[in-house]
Amino acid sequence: MEQLKFALGPYEIFAGIIGGSPLVFAVFLIFNPAGSLQELFLIFKDNLTTLLILLGAFFSYILGGSIQSLSWKYFAFVCDRLGRSYFYFGDMIMQKHAQLPVDKPLGAIADMEFEERLVLLLRDRIGIPKQQQQRWLEDRLASYLKASGSQAPAAAELHLANHIMYRNLSLGFILLAVAFLINLLRTQSSLLNQLLFMALLLFMAYTAFFRALSFKKWHNRELLMGFYFSTCR
């Protein structure tokens, strides 16, 4: 029950709504072109009702969940282009796994460095997938820790919810900037204001991406460190 309190509930819904909100604004802008930011604000002000807010929150949650696969591909693509690893230890586990002999005895673990102990424990308890399937390691870790009664998956899932929210926000801000560009081409007005706002949206997408990267690393860290300390007890 304690794990469910962390992993599920109002926060997950709130994170889903926030993550999908730029997409709702983008769809609204496509169907309601505005000549300036002031005009767009007035359109919102004139049409804003409690029912519209509730519908917007509902569609935001639905859209945020619908683009998770797309936002993951976007996130992985940007990580690859920037040369950033979303694993807490980077490629250390795979490197140590390749360096250590396959028949390395687990009994000599006390005399090894932390990284080597972690890799040998992973080998022994859950196995280490191939380089192209590193994400499977997190699934195995989560299943092992839940079976062991550890609290680490609960904290990890909270980081994962934040990661998904910021990942969706990053992609959403880019799509919203595209919607503003389409709006600019359709209305042919307020060029400078809308260009500045698009630049701001792209900066926010950049910032949200790195927040998503941090939370993904923390999610990976919680699983790995939770596994290490639960097996060493």
C-alpha positions as CSV (number, residue, x, y, z in Angstrom):
1,M,0.0,0.0,0.0
2,E,2.9,2.4,0.8
3,Q,4.2,2.0,-2.8
4,L,0.8,2.8,-4.3
5,K,0.7,6.0,-2.3
6,F,3.8,7.2,-4.0
7,A,3.3,5.6,-7.5
8,L,-0.3,6.4,-8.1
9,G,-2.8,9.1,-7.2
10,P,-3.5,12.8,-7.7
11,Y,0.2,13.7,-8.4
12,E,0.3,11.3,-11.4
13,I,-2.9,12.9,-12.8
14,F,-1.5,16.4,-12.2
15,A,1.8,15.6,-13.9
16,G,-0.1,14.1,-16.9
17,I,-2.3,17.3,-17.2
18,I,0.8,19.6,-17.0
19,G,2.7,17.5,-19.5
20,G,-0.1,17.7,-22.1
21,S,-1.0,21.3,-21.6
22,P,1.2,22.8,-24.4
23,L,-0.5,20.5,-26.9
24,V,-3.9,21.8,-25.9
25,F,-2.7,25.3,-26.4
26,A,-1.3,24.3,-29.8
27,V,-4.6,22.7,-31.0
28,F,-6.5,25.8,-29.7
29,L,-4.2,28.1,-31.6
30,I,-4.5,26.1,-34.9
31,F,-8.3,26.4,-34.8
32,N,-8.3,30.0,-33.4
33,P,-5.6,32.0,-35.3
34,A,-4.7,35.3,-33.6
35,G,-2.9,38.3,-35.0
36,S,-1.0,39.0,-31.8
37,L,-0.4,37.7,-28.3
38,Q,-2.9,40.3,-27.0
39,E,-5.6,39.1,-29.3
40,L,-4.9,35.5,-28.3
41,F,-5.2,36.5,-24.6
42,L,-8.6,38.2,-25.4
43,I,-9.8,35.0,-27.1
44,F,-9.0,33.0,-24.0
45,K,-10.5,35.6,-21.7
46,D,-13.8,35.7,-23.7
47,N,-14.2,31.9,-24.0
48,L,-12.9,30.9,-20.6
49,T,-15.5,29.0,-18.5
50,T,-15.3,26.4,-15.8
51,L,-16.5,23.7,-18.2
52,L,-13.8,24.7,-20.7
53,I,-11.1,24.5,-18.0
54,L,-12.3,21.0,-17.1
55,L,-12.5,19.9,-20.7
56,G,-9.0,21.4,-21.3
57,A,-7.6,19.5,-18.3
58,F,-9.2,16.3,-19.5
59,F,-7.9,16.6,-23.1
60,S,-4.5,17.6,-21.7
61,Y,-4.3,14.4,-19.7
62,I,-5.4,12.3,-22.7
63,L,-3.0,14.0,-25.1
64,G,-0.2,13.8,-22.6
65,G,-0.7,10.0,-22.3
66,S,-1.1,9.6,-26.1
67,I,2.2,11.1,-27.1
68,Q,4.4,9.2,-24.5
69,S,5.7,6.9,-27.2
70,L,6.5,9.8,-29.5
71,S,8.0,11.9,-26.7
72,W,10.2,9.0,-25.7
73,K,11.6,8.7,-29.3
74,Y,12.1,12.5,-29.3
75,F,13.9,12.3,-26.0
76,A,16.1,9.3,-27.0
77,F,16.9,11.1,-30.3
78,V,18.0,14.3,-28.6
79,C,20.1,12.4,-26.1
80,D,21.8,10.6,-28.9
81,R,22.5,13.8,-30.9
82,L,23.8,15.6,-27.8
83,G,25.9,12.6,-26.7
84,R,24.0,12.4,-23.3
85,S,23.3,9.2,-21.5
86,Y,20.1,8.9,-19.6
87,F,21.6,6.1,-17.4
88,Y,22.9,7.3,-14.0
89,F,26.3,5.5,-14.4
90,G,26.4,6.1,-18.2
91,D,28.0,3.1,-19.9
92,M,29.9,2.0,-16.8
93,I,27.8,-1.2,-16.2
94,M,28.2,-2.4,-19.7
95,Q,31.9,-1.7,-19.7
96,K,32.5,-3.5,-16.4
97,H,30.4,-6.3,-17.6
98,A,32.6,-6.7,-20.7
99,Q,35.8,-6.4,-18.6
100,L,35.0,-8.9,-15.8
101,P,35.5,-12.6,-16.6
102,V,32.2,-14.5,-17.0
103,D,33.3,-17.0,-14.4
104,K,34.3,-14.3,-11.8
105,P,33.3,-15.7,-8.4
106,L,30.8,-13.8,-6.3
107,G,32.6,-14.9,-3.2
108,A,35.4,-12.4,-3.7
109,I,33.0,-9.5,-3.8
110,A,34.2,-7.9,-0.5
111,D,37.6,-7.1,-2.0
112,M,36.2,-5.5,-5.2
113,E,35.4,-1.9,-6.0
114,F,31.8,-0.7,-5.8
115,E,31.2,-0.8,-9.5
116,E,32.5,-4.4,-9.8
117,R,30.4,-5.5,-6.9
118,L,27.3,-3.9,-8.5
119,V,27.9,-5.6,-11.8
120,L,28.5,-9.0,-10.3
121,L,25.3,-8.8,-8.2
122,L,23.4,-7.8,-11.3
123,R,24.8,-10.8,-13.2
124,D,23.9,-13.1,-10.3
125,R,20.4,-11.9,-9.5
126,I,18.7,-10.6,-12.6
127,G,21.3,-10.9,-15.5
128,I,22.5,-8.1,-17.7
129,P,20.9,-7.6,-21.1
130,K,22.8,-6.8,-24.3
131,Q,23.9,-3.2,-25.0
132,Q,20.9,-2.5,-27.3
133,Q,18.5,-3.7,-24.6
134,Q,19.8,-1.7,-21.6
135,R,16.3,-0.4,-20.9
136,W,15.2,-4.0,-20.0
137,L,17.6,-3.8,-17.1
138,E,15.3,-1.2,-15.4
139,D,12.2,-3.5,-15.9
140,R,14.1,-6.4,-14.3
141,L,15.3,-4.3,-11.4
142,A,11.8,-2.9,-10.7
143,S,10.3,-6.5,-10.7
144,Y,13.1,-7.8,-8.5
145,L,12.8,-5.0,-6.0
146,K,9.0,-5.2,-5.8
147,A,9.2,-9.0,-5.2
148,S,11.8,-8.2,-2.4
149,G,9.4,-5.7,-0.7
150,S,11.8,-2.8,-1.3
151,Q,10.5,0.8,-1.3
152,A,13.0,1.9,-4.0
153,P,10.5,1.3,-6.9
154,A,8.0,3.8,-5.3
155,A,10.6,6.6,-5.3
156,A,11.8,5.6,-8.7
157,E,8.2,5.8,-10.1
158,L,7.8,9.3,-8.7
159,H,11.0,10.3,-10.6
160,L,9.6,8.5,-13.7
161,A,6.4,10.5,-13.5
162,N,8.4,13.7,-13.4
163,H,10.5,12.6,-16.2
164,I,7.5,11.9,-18.4
165,M,6.0,15.2,-17.5
166,Y,9.1,17.2,-18.5
167,R,9.7,15.1,-21.5
168,N,6.1,15.8,-22.8
169,L,6.5,19.5,-21.9
170,S,9.7,19.7,-24.0
171,L,8.1,18.1,-27.0
172,G,4.9,20.1,-26.4
173,F,6.8,23.4,-26.3
174,I,8.4,22.6,-29.7
175,L,5.0,21.7,-31.2
176,L,3.5,24.9,-29.7
177,A,6.3,26.9,-31.3
178,V,5.4,25.3,-34.7
179,A,1.8,26.2,-34.1
180,F,2.8,29.8,-33.6
181,L,4.8,29.7,-36.8
182,I,1.8,28.4,-38.7
183,N,-0.3,31.1,-37.0
184,L,2.2,33.7,-38.0
185,L,2.1,32.6,-41.7
186,R,-1.7,32.7,-41.6
187,T,-2.2,36.1,-40.0
188,Q,0.9,38.0,-41.4
189,S,1.0,40.3,-38.3
190,S,2.9,41.0,-35.1
191,L,6.1,39.4,-36.5
192,L,8.5,40.5,-33.8
193,N,6.3,39.6,-30.8
194,Q,5.5,36.1,-32.1
195,L,9.1,35.4,-33.1
196,L,10.3,36.3,-29.6
197,F,7.6,34.1,-28.1
198,M,8.7,31.2,-30.3
199,A,12.3,31.7,-29.2
200,L,11.1,31.6,-25.6
201,L,9.2,28.4,-26.2
202,L,12.2,26.8,-27.7
203,F,14.3,27.8,-24.7
204,M,11.7,26.3,-22.4
205,A,11.8,23.1,-24.5
206,Y,15.5,23.0,-24.1
207,T,15.3,23.6,-20.3
208,A,12.5,21.0,-19.9
209,F,14.6,18.4,-21.8
210,F,17.4,18.7,-19.3
211,R,15.0,18.4,-16.4
212,A,13.6,15.3,-18.0
213,L,17.2,14.0,-18.4
214,S,17.9,14.6,-14.7
215,F,14.7,12.8,-13.5
216,K,15.4,9.9,-15.8
217,K,18.9,9.5,-14.3
218,W,17.5,9.7,-10.8
219,H,14.9,7.1,-11.7
220,N,17.7,4.8,-12.9
221,R,19.8,5.6,-9.7
222,E,17.0,4.7,-7.3
223,L,16.6,1.3,-9.0
224,L,20.3,0.5,-9.1
225,M,21.1,1.7,-5.6
226,G,18.0,0.2,-4.1
227,F,19.0,-3.1,-5.7
228,Y,22.6,-2.9,-4.4
229,F,21.7,-2.1,-0.8
230,S,18.8,-4.6,-0.7
231,T,21.1,-7.4,-1.9
232,C,23.9,-6.4,0.5
233,R,21.8,-6.5,3.6
